[in-house]
Amino acid sequence: MSRGKYLSLEEARKSGDLDRFTKEHPTEADSDRFNRLLEAMSQGVLEESETSKPDRRASSNGTRTRRGT
């Protein structure tokens, strides 16, 4: 166990005391946005406005070149 005031996530997982950890470390996240993202991930579809556009320069056209050519 840590000697500090707060429980670390690793200690909370090992001891099964996640409730104490969550009380000591309140979230500042946007819960509505997280829930929308989680729902979209579970359905396998994201809205276009929630995703970034792929970089055309980094994409591959699917062809392969032999080594040494």
Helices and strands as residue ranges (DSSP letters): H 9-15, H 18-24, H 31-43, G 48-50, G 56-58
